[in-house]
Amino acid sequence: MSSLFVLSAPWWHFVLRAVAVYAMVMVLLRLSGKRAVGQFTPFDLVLLILIGNAVQNGLNGGDNSISAALLLASCLIALNFVVAFLTSRYQRVERVVEGVPRVLARDGIVYHDVLRHELVSLDDFHEALRMNNLADPADVALALLETNGSISVVPKESGGIERAEKYLQRLPPKSLHRRRRRPGSPQAD
């Protein structure tokens, strides 16, 4: 019975493993893009389950004791709290961890290169338009891919152009960045 609580390694090994795996998974999820995290499909759910299974042994090092599980869970919750605290206090940390919103369309022009770069399909973009009662991208004053993966749409009607300009002024400069086309590449717009 007492073996249920005996750690197979020093406690700090588990803390170090938790920090390393947490950081690694955060970086990998951040590199996978906003859309992968914000809009779950059945494939994304399977991926998250498999990631959890893949990193399990990296976390516990083969230790199946209750003490190790409690120590790891406590450490992961503490890490999550620290990241949330830092992102709420420091804008630079927030941009690194969560990213910045990206402009997908402006003044009726859809930025297809940004859609591709952010892994947003044209169908997903049109779905966001439909959810905002818009049938045509020409009616869009501003469409943003938010940091949580959702798409916000500001219609041109009812003062939308003025609202869009106010939103654009508050966005970090990186949000407005469009990738330059290489010479000779086809136009996507």
FILUMDO-913330 format. One record per residue: residue number from 1; residue in three letters; x negated, y negated, z negated of N, C-alpha, C, O, CB in turn. Coordinates in steps of 0.1 Angstrom, whole numbers, plus 2048, in hexadecimal, padded with zeros to 3 digits. Glycine has a CB too. Example, Ala and Ser with C-alpha at 12.3 -4.5 7.8 and 13.67 -1.06 7.14 Angstrom:
BEGIN
R  resi  resn   nu   nv   nw  cau  cav  caw   cu   cv   cw   ou   ov   ow  cbu  cbv  cbw
R     1   ALA  77C  839  7B2  785  82D  7B2  77C  821  7B2  772  821  7AB  78F  82D  7A6
R     2   SER  780  816  7B9  777  80B  7B9  77F  800  7B1  77A  7F5  7B0  773  806  7C7
end
This chain:
BEGIN
R  resi  resn   nu   nv   nw  cau  cav  caw   cu   cv   cw   ou   ov   ow  cbu  cbv  cbw
R     1   MET  7F8  80C  800  800  800  800  7F7  7F3  800  7FA  7EA  807  809  800  7F4
R     2   SER  7ED  7F4  7F8  7E4  7E8  7F8  7DD  7E5  805  7D8  7DA  808  7DA  7E9  7EC
R     3   SER  7DB  7F0  80D  7D5  7EE  81A  7DD  7E5  824  7D7  7E0  82E  7D2  7FB  821
R     4   LEU  7EA  7E3  821  7F2  7DA  829  7ED  7CC  828  7F0  7C4  831  800  7DB  825
R     5   PHE  7E6  7C8  81D  7E3  7BA  81B  7D4  7B8  81C  7CF  7AD  81B  7E7  7B6  80D
R     6   VAL  7CC  7C2  81E  7BD  7C1  81F  7B9  7BD  82D  7BC  7C4  836  7B6  7CE  81A
R     7   LEU  7B1  7B2  82D  7AC  7AD  83A  7A0  7B6  83F  798  7BA  836  7A8  79E  83A
R     8   SER  79F  7B8  84C  794  7C0  851  788  7B7  853  77D  7BC  856  798  7C7  85D
R     9   ALA  789  7AA  853  77E  7A1  855  780  795  84B  78B  793  846  77D  79C  864
R    10   PRO  776  78C  84A  778  780  841  783  778  847  786  777  853  76B  778  841
R    11   TRP  78A  771  83E  796  768  842  792  75E  84D  79B  75C  855  79B  761  836
R    12   TRP  786  759  84C  783  74E  856  781  754  864  782  74C  86D  776  748  852
R    13   HIS  77F  761  866  77F  767  873  78D  765  87A  78E  762  885  77B  776  872
R    14   PHE  797  767  872  7A5  766  877  7A8  757  87B  7AF  755  885  7AF  76B  86D
R    15   VAL  7A4  74E  872  7A6  740  875  79E  73C  882  7A4  735  88A  7A1  737  869
R    16   LEU  792  740  883  78A  73D  88F  791  743  89C  791  73D  8A6  77C  742  88E
R    17   ARG  795  750  89B  79C  756  8A6  7A9  74E  8AA  7AC  74C  8B5  7A0  765  8A2
R    18   ALA  7B1  74A  89F  7BD  743  8A2  7BA  736  8A9  7C1  732  8B3  7C5  740  895
R    19   VAL  7B0  72E  8A5  7AD  722  8AB  7A8  724  8B9  7AD  71D  8C2  7A2  71A  8A3
R    20   ALA  79F  72E  8BB  79A  730  8C9  7A5  735  8D2  7A6  730  8DE  78F  73B  8C8
R    21   VAL  7AE  73E  8CE  7B9  743  8D7  7C3  738  8D9  7C8  736  8E5  7BF  74F  8D1
R    22   TYR  7C6  730  8CF  7D0  725  8D1  7CB  71B  8DB  7D2  717  8E4  7D3  71E  8C3
R    23   ALA  7BE  717  8D9  7B8  70D  8E3  7B8  713  8F1  7BC  70C  8FA  7AA  709  8DE
R    24   MET  7B4  720  8F2  7B4  726  900  7C1  726  906  7C3  723  912  7AE  734  8FE
R    25   VAL  7CB  72B  8FF  7D9  72C  905  7DE  71E  908  7E5  71C  912  7E2  733  8FB
R    26   MET  7DC  714  8FF  7E0  706  902  7DA  701  90F  7E1  6FB  918  7DC  6FD  8F7
R    27   VAL  7CD  703  911  7C6  6FF  91D  7CC  706  929  7CF  700  934  7B7  702  91C
R    28   LEU  7CE  713  928  7D3  71B  934  7E1  716  937  7E5  715  943  7D3  72A  931
R    29   LEU  7EA  714  92D  7F7  710  930  7F7  702  936  7FF  6FE  93F  800  710  923
R    30   ARG  7EE  6F9  931  7ED  6EC  936  7E9  6EC  945  7EE  6E4  94D  7E3  6E3  92E
R    31   LEU  7DF  6F5  948  7DB  6F6  956  7E5  6FC  95F  7E5  6F9  96B  7CE  6FF  956
R    32   SER  7EE  703  95A  7F9  70A  962  803  6FF  967  80B  702  970  800  715  95A
R    33   GLY  803  6F4  961  80C  6E9  966  818  6E7  95E  81C  6F0  956  810  6EC  974
R    34   LYS  81E  6DB  95F  82A  6D7  957  836  6E0  95B  83D  6E4  952  82D  6C9  959
R    35   ARG  837  6E2  967  843  6E9  96C  844  6F7  966  84E  6FC  963  843  6EA  97B
R    36   ALA  838  6FE  965  838  70C  960  83D  70C  951  843  716  94D  82A  712  961
R    37   VAL  83A  702  94A  83D  701  93C  84B  6FC  93A  853  701  931  833  6F9  934
R    38   GLY  84F  6F2  942  85C  6EB  940  868  6F3  945  873  6F2  93F  85C  6DE  946
R    39   GLN  867  6FA  950  873  700  956  871  70F  956  86A  714  95F  876  6FB  964
R    40   PHE  876  716  94C  873  725  94B  87C  72C  955  888  72A  957  876  72A  93E
R    41   THR  876  735  95C  87D  73F  965  87A  74D  95E  872  74D  954  877  73F  974
R    42   PRO  881  757  962  87E  764  95C  870  768  95D  86A  76F  955  887  76F  963
R    43   PHE  869  764  968  85B  768  96A  852  760  960  849  766  95B  856  764  978
R    44   ASP  856  754  95C  84F  74C  952  850  753  945  847  753  93D  853  73E  952
R    45   LEU  85C  758  941  85E  75E  935  856  76B  934  850  76E  929  86D  762  933
R    46   VAL  856  773  93E  84D  77F  93F  83F  77B  93D  837  782  935  84F  787  94C
R    47   LEU  83A  770  943  82C  76C  942  829  768  933  81F  76C  92E  82A  760  94B
R    48   LEU  832  761  92C  830  75D  91F  82F  76A  915  827  76A  90C  83B  754  91A
R    49   ILE  838  773  918  838  77F  910  82A  787  912  824  78B  908  843  789  914
R    50   LEU  826  788  91E  819  78E  921  80D  787  91C  804  78D  917  818  790  930
R    51   ILE  80E  77A  91C  803  772  916  802  775  907  7F7  777  902  805  763  919
R    52   GLY  80E  775  901  80E  778  8F2  808  786  8EF  800  787  8E6  81C  777  8ED
R    53   ASN  80B  78F  8F8  806  79D  8F6  7F7  79D  8F9  7EF  7A4  8F2  80D  7A7  8FF
R    54   ALA  7F2  796  903  7E4  796  907  7DB  790  8FD  7D0  794  8FB  7E3  78E  914
R    55   VAL  7E0  785  8F6  7D7  77F  8EC  7D9  784  8DE  7D2  780  8D5  7DB  770  8EC
R    56   GLN  7E2  78E  8DC  7E4  793  8CF  7D7  799  8C8  7D4  796  8BD  7EF  79E  8CF
R    57   ASN  7D0  7A2  8D0  7C4  7A8  8CA  7B9  79D  8C8  7B1  79F  8BF  7BF  7B3  8D3
R    58   GLY  7B9  793  8D1  7AF  788  8CF  7B2  781  8C2  7A9  77C  8BB  7B0  77F  8DA
R    59   LEU  7BF  780  8BE  7C2  779  8B1  7BF  782  8A5  7B8  77E  89C  7D1  776  8B1
R    60   ASN  7C4  78E  8A5  7C3  796  899  7B7  79F  898  7B4  7A5  88E  7CF  79F  897
R    61   GLY  7B0  7A1  8A4  7A3  7A9  8A4  7A6  7B7  89F  79D  7BE  89A  799  7A3  89B
R    62   GLY  7B2  7BC  8A2  7B5  7CA  89E  7BA  7CC  890  7BD  7D7  88B  7A9  7D3  8A0
R    63   ASP  7BA  7C1  888  7BF  7C1  87A  7CE  7C0  87A  7D4  7B7  87F  7B9  7B6  872
R    64   ASN  7D5  7CB  875  7E3  7CB  874  7E9  7C9  866  7F4  7CC  864  7E8  7D8  87A
R    65   SER  7E1  7C2  85E  7E6  7C0  850  7EF  7B4  850  7EF  7AC  858  7DA  7BD  847
R    66   ILE  7F8  7B5  846  801  7AA  843  7FA  79D  840  7FE  792  845  80B  7AD  838
R    67   SER  7EF  79E  839  7E7  792  836  7E2  78B  842  7E3  77F  843  7DC  795  82C
R    68   ALA  7DD  793  84C  7D8  78D  858  7E3  786  860  7E1  77C  866  7D1  798  861
R    69   ALA  7EF  78D  860  7FA  787  868  7FE  77A  861  801  770  869  806  791  868
R    70   LEU  7FF  779  854  803  76D  84D  7F9  762  84F  7FC  757  851  805  770  83F
R    71   LEU  7EC  766  84F  7E1  75C  851  7E2  757  85F  7E0  74B  861  7D4  763  84E
R    72   LEU  7E3  75F  869  7E4  75B  877  7F0  752  879  7EF  748  880  7E4  767  880
R    73   ALA  7FC  756  874  808  74F  876  806  741  870  80A  737  876  814  756  871
R    74   SER  801  740  864  7FF  734  85D  7F5  72B  865  7F7  71F  866  7FA  736  84F
R    75   CYS  7EB  731  86A  7E1  729  871  7E7  723  87E  7E4  718  881  7D4  732  874
R    76   LEU  7EE  72C  885  7F4  727  892  7FF  71C  88F  7FF  712  897  7FB  733  899
R    77   ILE  806  71D  885  810  713  881  809  706  87D  80D  6FB  881  819  717  876
R    78   ALA  7FE  707  876  7F6  6FB  872  7F0  6F5  87E  7EF  6E9  880  7EB  6FF  868
R    79   LEU  7EA  6FD  888  7E5  6F7  894  7EF  6F0  89C  7ED  6E5  8A1  7DF  703  89C
R    80   ASN  7FB  6F6  89D  806  6EF  8A4  80A  6E2  89E  80C  6D8  8A4  812  6F8  8A5
R    81   PHE  80A  6E2  890  80D  6D5  889  802  6CB  88C  805  6BF  88E  80E  6D8  87A
R    82   VAL  7F5  6CF  88C  7EA  6C5  88E  7EB  6C0  89C  7EA  6B4  89E  7DD  6CC  88C
R    83   VAL  7EE  6C8  8A6  7EF  6C3  8B4  7FB  6BA  8B5  7FA  6AF  8BB  7F1  6CF  8BD
R    84   ALA  806  6BD  8AF  812  6B4  8AF  80F  6A7  8A8  813  69D  8AD  81E  6BB  8A9
R    85   PHE  808  6A8  89D  805  69B  896  7FB  693  89E  7FE  687  89F  7FE  69F  888
R    86   LEU  7F1  699  8A4  7E8  691  8AC  7EE  68B  8B8  7EB  67F  8BC  7DC  69A  8B0
R    87   THR  7F7  693  8BF  7FD  68D  8CB  807  682  8C8  80A  67A  8D0  804  699  8D3
R    88   SER  80D  683  8BC  816  678  8B8  80F  66B  8B4  815  660  8B5  820  67D  8AD
R    89   ARG  803  66C  8B0  7FB  661  8AB  7F2  65B  8B6  7EF  64F  8B5  7F3  665  89F
R    90   TYR  7ED  663  8BF  7E2  65E  8C8  7E7  661  8D6  7E8  66C  8DA  7D5  665  8C5
R    91   GLN  7E8  656  8DE  7ED  657  8EB  7E3  65F  8F4  7E7  666  8FD  7EF  649  8F1
R    92   ARG  7D7  65D  8F2  7CD  664  8FA  7CE  674  8F8  7CD  67B  902  7BE  660  8F6
R    93   VAL  7D0  678  8EB  7D1  686  8E9  7DE  68B  8EF  7DE  696  8F5  7D1  689  8D9
R    94   GLU  7E9  683  8EE  7F5  687  8F4  7F4  689  903  7F9  693  909  800  67C  8F2
R    95   ARG  7EC  680  90A  7EB  682  919  7E3  68E  91C  7E5  695  926  7E3  675  91E
R    96   VAL  7D9  691  914  7D1  69D  916  7D9  6AA  914  7D9  6B3  91C  7C4  69E  90D
R    97   VAL  7E0  6AA  909  7E8  6B7  905  7F4  6B8  90E  7F7  6C3  913  7EC  6B6  8F7
R    98   GLU  7FC  6AD  910  809  6AE  916  809  6A9  925  812  6AD  92D  813  6A6  90F
R    99   GLY  7FF  6A2  929  7FE  69C  936  806  68F  937  80A  68A  92D  804  6A6  940
R   100   VAL  808  68B  943  810  67E  945  81B  681  94F  81A  68B  957  806  673  94B
R   101   PRO  826  67A  94F  830  67B  959  82A  679  967  821  670  968  83C  672  956
R   102   ARG  830  67F  971  82B  67D  97F  837  678  987  842  67D  986  825  689  985
R   103   VAL  834  66E  990  83E  669  999  840  673  9A4  836  675  9AC  83B  65B  99E
R   104   LEU  84C  678  9A6  84F  681  9B1  855  67A  9BD  854  67F  9C8  858  68D  9AC
R   105   ALA  85D  670  9BA  863  668  9C5  865  65A  9C0  867  657  9B4  871  66F  9C9
R   106   ARG  865  651  9CA  866  643  9C6  86C  63C  9D2  868  63D  9DD  859  63C  9C2
R   107   ASP  876  633  9D0  87D  62C  9DA  881  634  9E6  880  630  9F1  874  621  9DF
R   108   GLY  886  640  9E3  88C  649  9ED  881  651  9F5  884  659  9FE  893  641  9F7
R   109   ILE  874  650  9F1  86A  657  9F7  865  662  9EE  861  660  9E3  85D  64E  9FB
R   110   VAL  866  66F  9F3  862  67A  9EB  853  67D  9EE  84F  67D  9F9  86A  687  9EF
R   111   TYR  84B  67E  9E3  83D  680  9E4  83B  690  9E4  839  696  9DA  835  67A  9D8
R   112   HIS  83B  695  9F0  83A  6A4  9F2  82C  6A9  9ED  82B  6B4  9E8  83B  6A7  A00
R   113   ASP  822  6A1  9EE  814  6A5  9E9  814  6A6  9DA  80E  6B0  9D5  80A  69B  9EE
R   114   VAL  81B  69E  9D3  81C  69F  9C4  825  6AB  9C1  822  6B2  9B7  822  691  9BE
R   115   LEU  830  6AD  9C8  838  6B9  9C5  830  6C5  9C6  830  6CE  9BD  844  6B9  9CF
R   116   ARG  828  6C6  9D1  81F  6D2  9D2  815  6D3  9C7  813  6DE  9C2  818  6D2  9E0
R   117   HIS  80F  6C8  9C4  804  6C8  9BA  80A  6CC  9AC  803  6D3  9A4  7FD  6BB  9B9
R   118   GLU  816  6C8  9A9  81C  6CB  99C  824  6D8  99C  82B  6DB  992  825  6BF  998
R   119   LEU  824  6DF  9A7  82B  6EC  9A9  83A  6EA  9A7  841  6F3  9A2  826  6F6  99E
R   120   VAL  840  6E0  9AD  84E  6DD  9AD  853  6E0  9BB  84F  6DA  9C4  852  6CF  9A8
R   121   SER  85C  6EA  9BC  862  6ED  9C9  86C  6E2  9CD  871  6DB  9C5  868  6FB  9C9
R   122   LEU  86D  6E1  9DA  877  6D7  9DF  885  6DB  9DA  88D  6D2  9D8  877  6D7  9EF
R   123   ASP  888  6E8  9D9  895  6EC  9D3  897  6E7  9C5  8A2  6E3  9C1  896  6FB  9D4
R   124   ASP  88C  6E8  9BD  88D  6E3  9AF  88F  6D4  9AF  897  6CF  9A7  881  6E6  9A7
R   125   PHE  889  6CD  9B8  88A  6BE  9B9  899  6BB  9BD  89F  6B2  9B7  881  6B8  9C3
R   126   HIS  89E  6C2  9C7  8AC  6BF  9CB  8B6  6C3  9C0  8C1  6BD  9BF  8AF  6C7  9D8
R   127   GLU  8B3  6CD  9B8  8BB  6D1  9AD  8BC  6C6  9A3  8C7  6C2  99E  8B6  6DE  9A6
R   128   ALA  8B1  6BF  9A0  8B1  6B4  997  8B9  6A8  99D  8C0  6A1  995  8A2  6AF  995
R   129   LEU  8B9  6A6  9AA  8C1  69C  9B0  8D0  69F  9AE  8D8  697  9AA  8BE  69B  9BF
R   130   ARG  8D3  6AC  9B1  8E1  6B0  9AF  8E6  6AE  9A1  8F1  6AA  99E  8E3  6BF  9B3
R   131   MET  8DD  6B1  997  8E1  6B0  989  8E3  6A1  985  8EA  69E  97B  8D6  6B6  980
R   132   ASN  8DE  698  98E  8E0  68A  98C  8EA  684  996  8EB  678  998  8D3  682  98D
R   133   ASN  8F2  68D  99C  8FD  689  9A5  8F7  682  9B1  8FE  678  9B6  907  681  99E
R   134   LEU  8EB  686  9B6  8E6  680  9C2  8E4  68B  9CD  8E0  696  9CA  8D8  679  9BF
R   135   ALA  8E8  687  9D9  8E7  691  9E4  8DB  68E  9ED  8D7  697  9F4  8F4  690  9EC
R   136   ASP  8D6  682  9ED  8CB  67F  9F6  8C0  678  9EF  8C2  66F  9E6  8D1  675  A01
R   137   PRO  8B3  67D  9F2  8A8  676  9EB  8A7  667  9EE  8A0  660  9E7  89B  67D  9F0
R   138   ALA  8AD  663  9F9  8AD  654  9FC  8B4  64C  9F1  8B2  640  9F0  8B3  652  A09
R   139   ASP  8BC  653  9E9  8C3  64C  9DE  8BB  64B  9D1  8C1  646  9C7  8D1  653  9DB
R   140   VAL  8AF  650  9D1  8A7  650  9C5  89E  644  9C4  897  641  9CD  89E  65D  9C5
R   141   ALA  89F  63D  9B8  896  632  9B5  889  638  9B0  87F  633  9B3  89D  628  9AB
R   142   LEU  88A  642  9A7  87F  648  9A1  882  656  99C  88D  658  997  87A  63F  995
R   143   ALA  879  65F  99F  87A  66D  99A  86D  670  993  862  66F  999  87E  677  9A5
R   144   LEU  86E  674  987  862  678  97F  861  686  97A  86C  68B  976  860  66E  973
R   145   LEU  856  68C  97B  854  699  975  84F  696  967  844  691  965  84A  6A3  97D
R   146   GLU  857  698  95D  854  695  94F  84A  69F  949  847  6A9  94F  860  695  946
R   147   THR  844  69B  93E  839  6A4  938  83F  6B1  933  838  6BB  932  833  69D  92D
R   148   ASN  84C  6B2  931  852  6BE  92D  856  6C7  939  85C  6D2  937  85E  6BC  924
R   149   GLY  854  6C3  945  857  6CA  951  865  6C7  957  868  6CC  962  857  6D9  94D
R   150   SER  86D  6BF  951  87A  6BB  956  878  6B0  960  86D  6A9  960  884  6B7  94B
R   151   ILE  881  6AE  969  881  6A3  973  88B  699  970  897  69C  96F  883  6A9  982
R   152   SER  887  68D  96D  890  681  96B  892  67A  978  888  677  97F  88A  678  960
R   153   VAL  89E  676  97B  8A2  66F  987  8A9  662  984  8B3  662  97C  8AA  678  990
R   154   VAL  8A4  657  989  8AB  64A  988  8B1  647  996  8AA  645  99F  8A1  63F  983
R   155   PRO  8BE  647  997  8C4  643  9A4  8C3  634  9A7  8C1  62C  99E  8D3  647  9A4
R   156   LYS  8C3  631  9B4  8C2  623  9B8  8CE  61B  9B4  8CC  60F  9B1  8C0  622  9C7
R   157   GLU  8D9  621  9B4  8E5  619  9B1  8E6  614  9A2  8DF  619  99A  8F2  621  9B4
R   158   SER  8EE  60A  9A0  8F0  604  993  8E4  5FF  98C  8E2  602  980  8F7  60E  98A
R   159   GLY  8DB  5F8  993  8D0  5F2  98D  8C4  5FC  98B  8BB  5FA  983  8D3  5EC  980
R   160   GLY  8C5  607  991  8BB  612  990  8AD  60E  994  8A3  612  98F  8BE  61E  997
R   161   ILE  8AC  605  99E  89F  601  9A3  898  5F8  999  88C  5FA  997  8A1  5F8  9B0
R   162   GLU  89F  5F0  992  899  5E8  987  895  5F0  97B  88A  5EE  976  8A3  5DD  983
R   163   ARG  89E  5FA  978  89A  603  96D  88E  60B  971  885  60D  968  8A6  60D  96A
R   164   ALA  88D  610  97D  881  618  982  875  60F  980  86A  615  97C  883  61C  990
R   165   GLU  875  603  984  869  5FA  983  865  5F9  974  859  5F8  972  86C  5EC  989
R   166   LYS  86F  5F7  96B  86B  5F7  95D  865  603  958  85B  603  951  878  5F3  955
R   167   TYR  86A  60F  95D  864  61C  959  856  61D  95E  84D  621  957  86D  627  95E
R   168   LEU  854  619  96A  847  61A  971  83D  611  969  831  615  969  848  616  97F
R   169   GLN  841  606  964  837  5FD  95D  833  604  950  828  601  94B  83E  5F0  959
R   170   ARG  83B  60D  94A  837  613  93D  82F  620  940  829  625  936  844  617  936
R   171   LEU  82E  625  94C  827  631  94E  818  62F  94F  814  625  953  82C  638  95B
R   172   PRO  811  639  94A  802  638  94C  7FE  638  95B  805  63E  963  7FB  643  944
R   173   PRO  7F3  632  95E  7EF  631  96C  7EE  63F  973  7F1  640  97F  7E2  62A  96E
R   174   LYS  7EA  649  96C  7E8  656  972  7F6  65C  977  7F6  664  980  7E2  660  968
R   175   SER  801  657  971  80E  65C  976  811  658  984  818  65F  98C  819  656  96D
R   176   LEU  80B  64D  988  80E  647  996  804  64C  9A0  805  649  9AC  80E  638  995
R   177   HIS  7FA  654  99B  7EF  659  9A4  7F4  663  9AE  7FB  66D  9AB  7E4  65F  99C
R   178   ARG  7F2  660  9BB  7F5  669  9C5  7E8  66E  9CB  7DF  666  9CE  7FE  663  9D0
R   179   ARG  7E8  67B  9CE  7DC  680  9D4  7DA  67B  9E2  7E3  67A  9EA  7DC  690  9D5
R   180   ARG  7CE  677  9E5  7CB  672  9F3  7CA  67E  9FC  7C5  689  9F9  7BE  66A  9F3
R   181   ARG  7CF  67B  A08  7CE  686  A13  7C0  686  A19  7BA  67B  A1B  7D9  684  A1D
R   182   ARG  7BB  691  A1C  7AF  692  A23  7B1  68E  A31  7BC  690  A37  7A9  6A0  A22
R   183   PRO  7A7  688  A38  7A9  684  A46  7AC  691  A4E  7A6  69B  A4D  79C  67D  A4B
R   184   GLY  7B6  68F  A57  7BA  69A  A5F  7C5  6A3  A5A  7CA  6AC  A60  7AF  6A2  A63
R   185   SER  7C8  6A1  A4C  7D3  6AA  A47  7E0  6A4  A4B  7E2  698  A4D  7D2  6AA  A37
R   186   PRO  7EA  6AD  A4C  7F7  6A9  A51  7FE  6A0  A46  7FC  6A3  A3A  800  6B5  A55
R   187   GLN  807  697  A4B  80E  68F  A42  81A  697  A3C  820  69F  A44  814  682  A49
R   188   ALA  81C  696  A2F  827  69E  A29  834  696  A27  83E  69B  A25  823  6A4  A1C
R   189   ASP  832  688  A27  83E  680  A24  846  67E  A31  850  676  A30  839  672  A1F
end
